[in-house]
Structure formats: C-alpha cells, structure tokens
Amino acid sequence: MKISDYIDSIIIRLPKGFVFTSNNFGSEVSKEAVVKTLNRMVESGKLQKISKGRFYKPETSVFGELEPPKEQIVKDLLFDDGKLTGYLTGLSIYNEIGLTSQISNTIQIGKNEIRPTFTRGKYTISFVKQKNTINKENIPLLQILDTIKSIKRIPDSTLSQSAKKITEIVANLNEFEVSKIIKLSLKYPPSTRALLGAILEFKNIAETESLKNSLNSITTYSYPGVEAILPTSKNWNIK
C-alpha cells in the first residue's frame, strides 16, 4: 500500500474537527514521510493546518468552514500523561454560555501550574491560575467562579447583563453543586465570594454563612449597577 493510501485510510476514520499530529500514524511509516504527505493534503485542501505539525479535517456548514472545537486545539495542554490537569475558561467559554456574542481567538486555560502565554497558529493561548483541585466534576463550577471573578472584563456585555446571566446559571445548580461551589469559592478573591454570596442569597438557594464569615465586614466591592439585578448586593458590601 502506498504511504498516501495508508495515511488516507486512517484519516478517513477520524471525525471532522479532530486535531491530530504525525504521532497518530504509528511506526509503520517514517514520521518524515507522514509529515510530507499531510502537508501535501493541506495544499490540496483535503486537510487544514492549525499550526506546525497540527492538522484537522475541515467541516463545512451553511455558514462556511467550521473551525475545530477549542478543546481539540489545546487538548495536549488539558492533560498530562492522560490525567486531566486543565480546562477551558474565560474568553474560551463566554460565547458558549451566552455571555457574549463575540468569538475570541484567545483560548484561556485554567491550570494549577501555569506557563507563559504563547501562540498556536492564529490562536493566543493563555493560562489562568487555579488553586482548587481540577477534575471533571469541578470544572463547570470553576468556570462559573472564573466568570464571576472576571465579570468586569467580559466583552460585548454590561456588568448588569453579565450578572443577570450568571445568576440564571447559578440558580440552575442542584443542591450538591451549590454546596460544592461555595467550598471552591473560598480559594477565590473576596470580591468573587461576595458576588456569589449575593447571588445565592437573592435566589435563596443556600446557607451563605460560611461565605459571609470569610469576608472582612468593612471591605466594600465595586460592581456598579449590579444592585438593580441583585437587591441583596447591599448585604455583601457591594456598591
């Protein structure tokens, strides 16, 4: 079998949007031959390249060609030796959860151990320090807390609009998730805990004493206009 036919037989079984490298083709053929063949496929339009050595099968919709999911673009940064160590956060998810209509080429990743920002093709990859344990169950709650933490920096959205959407998201958490997000929030800045407390109190879905006790009673937190969405904000020194 020709090298191109062998490679094509593997690629055809990969889902569209799946990002792969020359390492996905085993040792039956040389890595150099694989890379040359993949680059020829890019030139012919059969494949697209994200960055050096990273390829994917293009998928077209009525709106044009679709890019791979962000998880695919950075999947090597989300796992270490098969263990989940990172998650998409910040600019990477604002559009997905309905906080903004903007789609960013910056992909932000939450990790316990961070590294400097770098580029991968047209994407900027940056990192957010996460002090809590990262696991599959925690990630949706950490994404909410990260969003509360950066609520003033959400593009194409006002503070009030973002607060309203986040309140809706928190209100849909179950009892276990609410208890968990409170515990996770204790490793976040006081301003994040205060805003979370105001949301929970407004929706009357949790006992917030532990959050209140974690805050300095004389410290104030500036979230202009939020009181229109969260009347309870005054109970948390939010101005």
Summary of the structure (lengths in Angstrom):
residues: 239
radius of gyration: 22.0
end to end distance: 70.6
largest distance: 74.8
contacts: 681
relative contact order: 0.08
helix: 44%
strand: 17%
